[in-house]
Amino acid sequence: MLYDHRLKARLSRIGISAIPDNPEILSAALEPRKRNFILFAVAQFVSFAGTWMQKAAVGWLIWELTHSPGWVGAIALSDLIAALWVAPLAGAVTDRSNPYRLIQLTQFLALSNTLLLMALVFSGGVTPWLLLVWAIIDATIQGFNQPVRMLITGTLAPRGLLNQAIASNSIAANLARIGGPALAGILMLKSGIESVLLLNAISFIAMFGIIWHLRIWIDQPRAGGAHRSLFADMQAGFSYIRNTREIAMLFVFALSFSLLGRPFIELFPAIAGETFQGGPGMLASLMSAQGVGALVGATCMLTPWRRNVLIAITYCAGISVCLSLIYFSTTTNPYFALPAIAFAGMFHVVCNIGMQSMAQTMSEMAMRGRVLALYWMVFRAVPALGAFTIGLAAHWFNLQVLIGLAACVFIVFTLIKLPLVRQVYFNKPMASGKD
């Protein structure tokens, strides 16, 4: 095949005449991981920027259509609705699929969905319910896309530098989070939501190009689960997480943090419009402040922390996010509120990098796709449930106060769990994937 000829040609340049049967030997022979990881990180930066632009546009679109915090929370809830069935299936699919083919397919579907929304906006046919259905479809596609992205990140990461690779990828994501919403705010003010969606559609070109360039390193079949049904693989993933104490404890922490501490990001459109009586500019300011803080946090995580230090930092960061939100809930002055959001963003990304590093390093390779998919479900979908609950309650209570109360509950819950955390992570060596 043409692909085999290309592979042989690349190997011949480094003195290898035949394609090795052993994947580890092949991987070692094709070692320029640092360059490949940088290329993939650049492509992800462009993709993330487009995604955050679209997220800002969709959030503001539902606010303009309804002026309802409940509807803003409902759009955020689409992540949860999709994840209830997508995440377990996506993990099993990732563990048995060719990463190259899977990421190509999910990127094509995401682009098609963006073009669909752009057509609806141009035609003036968008309604709140139609936008909710669109958001569920988009969350479904992202549910299949994100685990394979995380898997490729781990595959391309330079040896022994997984934590730093995740942090570098997070820097790209948060640079995009800063620039994307800010640019979206400007475009919405100058030329409308349609221009934001169009620019996001154009951003897909970078990811398609880099994926094609990296094909030789990621176009490899996955052996896991080919002889079992998808349902059996899904069950095995849940059982593995439940019965591996370190991973089970990680998921307890991720669940509580995502439900009680994380939802403030999904509520930005309602905070901008209701709390601060602002428009797209205020929304962009909130998202950019959170992104600036996240960038600082990701930069700090470039340090190669030891295992126990990384775990301690992760738990402390989760508590610090909620302390920042408690302060945020006490002020309606943007000059004080925006720095609080920046601090919350900084600690939030530190916590995320720590949890993702733990999920990658503590899980067996054959189970990693399922662990990462379920982790992504928790980190993306559970905040949607929290945002929906808080947004709904905001019809009767103050939105900022509700955010602060949820943060208080998380801190209390985490402090109660600390003795068990010490027992699982610090009183014995960490398991390598088996309990």
VOGU-3710 file (C-alpha; in Angstrom, 3 decimals, decimal comma):
1> mlydhrlkar> 0,000/0,000/0,000  1,006/3,628/-0,452  1,010/4,035/3,337  3,485/1,114/3,727  5,771/2,626/1,080  5,787/5,969/2,930  6,525/4,217/6,212  9,377/2,193/4,678  10,797/5,351/3,125  10,862/7,138/6,468
11> lsrigisaip> 12,435/4,148/8,200  15,069/3,800/5,463  16,245/7,337/6,159  17,287/6,224/9,643  18,885/2,957/8,486  15,993/0,474/8,933  15,179/-1,575/5,834  11,920/-3,256/6,941  8,896/-2,356/9,037  9,413/-3,852/12,545
21> dnpeilsaal> 6,693/-6,192/13,809  7,066/-4,890/17,371  5,118/-1,617/17,838  7,547/-0,483/20,569  10,526/-0,875/18,231  8,639/0,995/15,517  7,746/3,784/17,967  11,372/4,060/19,129  12,577/4,167/15,520  10,230/7,030/14,717
31> eprkrnfilf> 11,165/9,057/17,765  10,699/12,759/16,869  7,951/12,925/19,490  8,736/16,422/20,670  8,253/17,929/17,214  5,109/15,899/16,591  3,637/16,812/19,947  4,301/20,505/19,269  2,572/20,246/15,892  -0,437/18,550/17,453
41> avaqfvsfag> -0,524/21,153/20,244  -0,536/23,960/17,652  -3,408/22,309/15,795  -5,290/21,886/19,054  -4,723/25,554/19,886  -6,393/26,605/16,643  -9,187/24,083/17,197  -9,685/25,153/20,824  -9,825/28,814/19,800  -12,600/28,058/17,339
51> twmqkaavgw> -14,443/25,936/19,899  -14,335/28,660/22,561  -15,473/31,250/20,043  -18,427/29,035/19,189  -19,162/28,337/22,861  -19,299/32,064/23,588  -21,530/32,646/20,564  -23,949/29,838/21,479  -24,107/31,001/25,099  -24,927/34,538/24,052
61> liwelthspg> -27,376/33,339/21,407  -29,466/31,442/23,976  -29,344/34,444/26,320  -30,571/36,754/23,540  -33,358/34,324/22,663  -34,614/33,810/26,235  -32,922/36,137/28,803  -33,221/33,144/31,151  -30,448/31,708/33,400  -32,397/28,449/33,303
71> wvgaialsdl> -32,036/28,198/29,533  -28,318/29,036/29,782  -28,030/26,157/32,252  -30,099/23,934/29,938  -27,641/24,468/27,076  -24,832/23,555/29,472  -26,875/20,495/30,490  -26,588/19,198/26,918  -23,135/17,907/27,855  -24,705/15,732/30,554
81> iaalwvapla> -27,552/14,525/28,345  -25,116/13,364/25,673  -22,554/11,985/28,099  -25,012/9,654/29,828  -24,772/7,314/26,857  -21,743/8,607/24,930  -18,889/8,406/27,444  -18,966/4,668/28,263  -19,436/3,834/24,575  -16,777/6,343/23,462
91> gavtdrsnpy> -14,222/4,816/25,814  -14,828/1,308/24,476  -14,724/2,600/20,890  -11,451/4,467/21,564  -9,801/1,383/23,077  -10,569/-0,693/19,979  -10,337/1,924/17,189  -7,573/3,290/14,998  -6,871/6,756/16,523  -6,217/8,333/13,127
101> rliqltqfla> -9,500/7,206/11,615  -11,523/8,001/14,730  -10,252/11,568/15,096  -10,745/12,222/11,375  -14,357/11,056/11,606  -15,187/13,083/14,724  -13,591/16,227/13,296  -15,638/15,881/10,097  -18,863/15,455/12,071  -18,048/18,462/14,304
111> lsntlllmal> -17,412/20,623/11,221  -20,708/19,507/9,691  -22,563/20,407/12,878  -21,022/23,880/12,946  -22,074/24,455/9,336  -25,592/23,328/10,237  -25,862/25,897/13,040  -24,474/28,592/10,768  -27,183/27,818/8,210  -29,878/27,973/10,895
121> vfsggvtpwl> -28,627/31,347/12,161  -28,425/32,763/8,615  -31,978/31,611/7,910  -33,337/33,023/11,200  -34,783/29,641/12,127  -33,082/29,188/15,515  -35,340/28,599/18,511  -34,334/27,708/22,099  -35,493/24,108/21,701  -33,778/23,720/18,329
131> llvwaiidat> -30,568/25,160/19,791  -30,797/22,669/22,680  -31,085/19,753/20,222  -28,114/21,115/18,269  -26,082/21,422/21,492  -26,853/17,791/22,423  -25,651/16,643/18,983  -22,495/18,747/19,355  -21,840/17,351/22,844  -22,304/13,827/21,465
141> iqgfnqpvrm> -19,671/14,408/18,787  -17,259/15,971/21,288  -17,836/13,010/23,601  -16,286/10,732/20,962  -13,646/13,275/19,922  -12,115/14,187/23,265  -10,969/10,731/24,502  -9,076/10,071/21,274  -7,488/13,548/21,487  -6,325/12,785/25,015
151> litgtlaprg> -5,025/9,381/23,909  -3,064/10,911/21,021  -1,627/13,533/23,386  -0,321/10,728/25,613  1,005/8,827/22,590  2,918/11,804/21,195  4,185/13,049/24,563  7,981/12,829/24,982  8,948/9,892/27,175  8,740/10,606/30,911
161> llnqaiasns> 7,135/14,013/30,374  3,417/13,203/30,353  2,546/15,721/33,075  4,413/18,484/31,262  2,816/17,456/27,959  -0,666/17,724/29,463  0,301/21,103/30,946  1,610/22,290/27,563  -1,588/21,181/25,912  -3,521/23,023/28,611
171> iaanlarigg> -1,523/26,178/27,889  -2,608/25,941/24,257  -6,211/25,400/25,350  -6,175/28,350/27,711  -4,462/30,692/25,281  -7,355/29,796/23,016  -9,775/30,381/25,884  -8,371/33,890/26,306  -8,266/34,844/22,644  -11,297/32,925/21,396
181> palagilmlk> -14,024/34,561/23,505  -12,413/37,992/23,175  -12,393/37,700/19,383  -15,921/36,270/19,448  -17,126/39,261/21,482  -15,634/41,679/18,952  -17,089/39,782/15,990  -20,542/39,554/17,599  -20,533/43,305/18,183  -19,309/44,136/14,681
191> sgiesvllln> -20,809/41,514/12,382  -22,997/39,109/14,339  -22,912/35,517/15,519  -22,714/34,165/11,952  -19,140/35,437/11,537  -18,056/33,624/14,718  -19,432/30,323/13,432  -17,795/30,832/10,038  -14,382/31,456/11,593  -14,770/28,329/13,740
201> aisfiamfgi> -15,534/26,308/10,600  -12,348/27,627/8,977  -10,312/26,631/12,061  -10,906/22,946/11,291  -8,428/23,160/8,396  -5,455/23,230/10,789  -6,509/20,080/12,628  -7,200/18,134/9,418  -3,782/19,111/8,026  -1,790/18,182/11,136
211> iwhlriwidq> -3,668/14,906/11,604  -2,758/13,944/8,051  0,900/14,883/8,677  1,001/12,759/11,852  -0,724/9,776/10,257  2,395/7,616/10,282  2,566/7,858/14,093  -1,114/7,520/14,971  -2,552/5,369/12,148  -2,269/2,144/14,141
221> praggahrsl> -5,004/-0,338/15,064  -5,830/-0,849/18,742  -6,007/-4,452/19,862  -8,216/-4,006/22,920  -11,597/-5,739/23,002  -11,835/-6,832/19,375  -13,142/-10,264/20,452  -15,738/-8,874/22,886  -18,913/-6,886/22,448  -18,935/-3,142/23,040
231> fadmqagfsy> -21,325/-3,701/25,937  -18,858/-6,104/27,584  -16,063/-3,545/27,142  -18,245/-0,845/28,702  -18,972/-3,070/31,702  -15,278/-3,890/32,044  -14,433/-0,177/32,110  -16,897/0,581/34,914  -15,696/-2,449/36,865  -12,053/-1,452/36,450
241> irntreiaml> -12,669/2,063/37,762  -14,789/0,830/40,669  -12,312/-1,835/41,770  -9,089/0,166/41,424  -8,966/2,192/44,637  -6,720/5,018/43,422  -8,843/5,609/40,331  -12,112/5,237/42,248  -10,953/7,902/44,735  -9,928/10,161/41,839
251> fvfalsfsll> -13,416/9,857/40,342  -15,080/10,684/43,680  -13,032/13,881/43,842  -13,667/14,719/40,176  -17,421/14,176/40,583  -17,754/16,421/43,632  -15,528/19,134/42,151  -17,339/19,081/38,809  -20,792/19,269/40,414  -20,112/21,940/43,056
261> grpfielfpa> -16,996/23,924/42,100  -16,719/23,807/38,322  -20,149/25,048/37,034  -19,301/28,760/37,266  -17,822/28,656/33,740  -21,038/27,371/32,150  -22,976/30,158/33,904  -20,881/33,014/32,481  -23,595/34,195/30,033  -26,119/34,501/32,884
271> iagetfqggp> -23,538/36,130/35,187  -22,654/38,665/32,471  -26,252/39,500/31,643  -27,945/39,296/35,050  -25,331/39,988/37,739  -23,337/42,638/35,869  -26,056/43,857/33,464  -23,573/43,563/30,586  -23,473/42,306/27,014  -21,075/40,282/24,831
281> gmlaslmsaq> -18,189/42,435/26,030  -18,775/41,487/29,668  -19,114/37,832/28,689  -15,799/38,017/26,830  -14,194/39,711/29,879  -15,309/36,917/32,215  -14,147/34,176/29,853  -10,852/35,944/29,167  -10,174/36,529/32,893  -10,762/32,851/33,532
291> gvgalvgatc> -8,475/32,041/30,591  -5,656/34,308/31,820  -5,745/32,613/35,211  -5,835/29,200/33,570  -2,796/30,083/31,465  -0,835/30,994/34,600  -1,911/27,762/36,275  -0,929/25,634/33,277  2,481/27,319/33,142  3,064/26,457/36,808
301> mltpwrrnvl> 2,262/22,817/36,039  5,163/22,583/33,573  7,281/21,749/36,625  7,944/17,961/36,881  6,243/17,425/40,253  6,772/14,179/42,150  3,752/11,856/42,416  2,748/12,636/45,990  3,301/16,366/45,498  1,138/16,299/42,360
311> iaitycagis> -1,717/14,619/44,257  -1,495/17,154/47,095  -1,413/20,068/44,633  -4,490/18,684/42,843  -6,583/18,529/46,017  -5,379/21,926/47,268  -6,189/23,482/43,879  -9,745/22,143/44,012  -10,279/23,737/47,425  -8,657/26,994/46,241
321> vclsliyfst> -11,052/27,244/43,271  -13,959/27,207/45,705  -12,353/29,749/48,031  -12,018/32,081/45,023  -15,676/31,533/44,137  -16,787/32,258/47,692  -15,030/35,618/47,452  -16,537/36,191/43,989  -20,025/35,610/45,411  -19,603/38,570/47,778
331> ttnpyfalpa> -19,056/41,327/45,190  -20,837/42,855/42,185  -17,937/45,168/41,349  -16,218/43,923/38,161  -12,866/45,255/39,374  -12,988/42,754/42,251  -15,022/40,015/40,570  -12,800/39,574/37,501  -9,598/38,933/39,552  -11,559/36,384/41,605
341> iafagmfhvv> -12,563/34,625/38,370  -8,933/34,742/37,217  -7,804/33,016/40,434  -10,595/30,463/40,072  -9,432/29,810/36,500  -5,829/29,374/37,625  -6,615/26,821/40,327  -9,200/25,127/38,103  -6,672/24,285/35,392  -4,095/23,130/37,961
351> cnigmqsmaq> -6,714/20,770/39,362  -7,651/19,550/35,880  -4,052/18,871/34,839  -3,428/17,008/38,084  -6,530/14,845/37,703  -5,871/14,108/34,042  -2,244/13,170/34,781  -3,419/10,820/37,524  -6,013/9,255/35,205  -3,397/8,641/32,491
361> tmsemamrgr> -0,598/7,307/34,718  -2,662/5,184/37,106  -4,602/3,269/34,436  -3,490/0,290/32,377  -2,925/0,967/28,685  -5,678/-1,443/27,627  -8,168/0,439/29,838  -6,898/3,963/29,310  -9,403/4,958/26,641  -12,320/3,992/28,897
371> vlalywmvfr> -10,828/5,708/31,948  -10,152/8,916/29,994  -13,595/8,871/28,376  -15,357/8,493/31,723  -13,106/11,131/33,274  -13,992/13,483/30,421  -17,668/12,708/30,947  -17,367/13,698/34,590  -15,342/16,821/33,899  -17,544/18,067/31,056
381> avpalgafti> -20,998/16,702/31,800  -21,340/16,899/35,577  -20,667/20,674/35,594  -23,617/20,922/33,207  -25,841/19,310/35,842  -24,516/21,731/38,449  -24,995/24,703/36,109  -28,538/23,635/35,270  -29,429/23,195/38,951  -27,918/26,541/39,955
391> glaahwfnlq> -29,440/28,291/36,928  -32,866/26,899/37,749  -32,599/27,906/41,399  -31,490/31,394/40,302  -35,102/32,116/39,347  -35,782/32,345/43,113  -32,359/33,045/44,689  -29,355/35,207/43,893  -27,086/33,555/41,298  -23,805/34,615/42,905
401> vliglaacvf> -24,904/33,431/46,349  -25,808/30,020/44,936  -22,354/29,692/43,344  -20,737/30,543/46,689  -22,905/28,072/48,626  -22,061/25,229/46,236  -18,363/26,032/46,682  -18,756/25,857/50,478  -20,371/22,423/50,244  -17,464/21,132/48,134
411> ivftliklpl> -14,880/22,343/50,644  -16,683/20,661/53,537  -17,074/17,393/51,593  -13,389/17,353/50,586  -12,179/18,008/54,135  -14,325/15,125/55,393  -12,758/12,820/52,777  -9,130/13,811/53,454  -8,375/10,926/55,899  -9,436/8,408/53,236
421> vrqvyfnkpm> -7,401/10,279/50,611  -4,284/9,971/52,784  -4,941/6,275/53,305  -5,369/5,511/49,590  -2,592/7,661/48,119  0,023/8,226/50,803  -0,010/5,275/53,204  0,907/2,715/50,533  2,585/2,717/47,097  0,302/3,754/44,252
431> asgkd> -1,057/0,859/42,231  0,080/0,564/38,648  -3,369/-0,295/37,397  -4,502/-3,219/39,482  -5,932/-3,163/42,967
//
